[in-house]
Amino acid sequence: SPAVTSKMSAVPHNTTVPVKGQSKPHTVEEMAGQWESFTFQPIRESQVSRAMTRRYFADLDKYAESDVVIIGAGSCGLSSAYCLAKARPDLRIAIIEAGVAPGGGAWLGGQLFSAMVMRKPADAFLRELDVPYEEDSDSGNYVVVKHAALFTSTLLSKVLAFPNVKLFNATAVEDLITRTDDKGGIRIAGVVTNWTLVSMHHDDQSCMDPNTINAPVIISTTGHDGPFGAFSVKRLVSMQVLQALGGMRGLDMNTAEDAIVKGTREIAPGLIVGGMELSEVDGANRMGPTFGAMALSGVRAAEVAAEIFEQ
Ligand code: AHZ
């Protein structure tokens, strides 16, 4: 677009300015049969570096004060980001994801199988996203998306397109920022972050201090216990805000999904917990390979966050 061209040509030390107005194929179809004369527009390496770093550092600056931080970009965190960003375009939402690839466990439906099962009424969320699905013809109680990756990639692409959302991936939340009120009560007031690769090497590297994001509302959806899982609720126990965790119980799809959706709440002032992280607090069952509760817990977490801002 003309705006991009003019910004690019304003970059200093650019000795290879793209020639404006040069006749180049505009569509993929126009490239057909043109490969002999094919060439990319020229570029200087520093332009690529600056195109990335300028934006990243501007985002770090902007999101250092966020309205909401979502910890974990699994199916619950992404669902919650989608609903909140859509309902409240005025809120600045940072998503912190420890993995390079956002999506958590939702790239497969279960084990190594592709299809993703969602029990009704979570099919409403698929219609909201415009993700196609098949009705189960026997019971009519659940629907099936042909590949979990279709759900996750669609949700992810919609979340990333919101102008009020920034995903910081390959970044881990290492701690929570807290404030103490007059009565000694603790409020969660932000997150402490580090590159995930650094977080994983605190034992064999000298201390590399982290970074911070202030936010009045945190939505934690870090999944059940594991190397990175159940992060916030484990930290609430170690800082004595929670007495103990209930511990995720065995698999029971029927009780598990209802419990997670109904239990999604502000667990400590400023900290909403959703998805499988919640099973560790409440001693709820796991549901295994059915994802309706993750989507609807995300819907509920967004609603709880919006209610806090309306108070
Ligand atoms: O990388 C984690 C994953 O993408 C990320 N995460 C965890 N700790 C983090 C930290 N900082 C930043 N400290 C962190 N990111 O959180 C994401 C969690 O995604 P998930 O898919 O594991 O959790 P979910 O609750 O969204 O979905 C759970 C899906 C499950 S588990 C299950 C069972 O075991 O029975 N069944 C279902 C449907």
Boltz pocket constraint, residues with backbone or C-beta under 6 A from the ligand:
constraints:
  - pocket:
      binder: B
      contacts: [[A, 71], [A, 72], [A, 73], [A, 74], [A, 75], [A, 76], [A, 77], [A, 96], [A, 97], [A, 98], [A, 99], [A, 101], [A, 102], [A, 103], [A, 104], [A, 105], [A, 106], [A, 171], [A, 172], [A, 173], [A, 174], [A, 221], [A, 222], [A, 223], [A, 224], [A, 228], [A, 229], [A, 230], [A, 231], [A, 274], [A, 275], [A, 276], [A, 277], [A, 286], [A, 287], [A, 288], [A, 289], [A, 290], [A, 291], [A, 294]]
      max_distance: 6.0
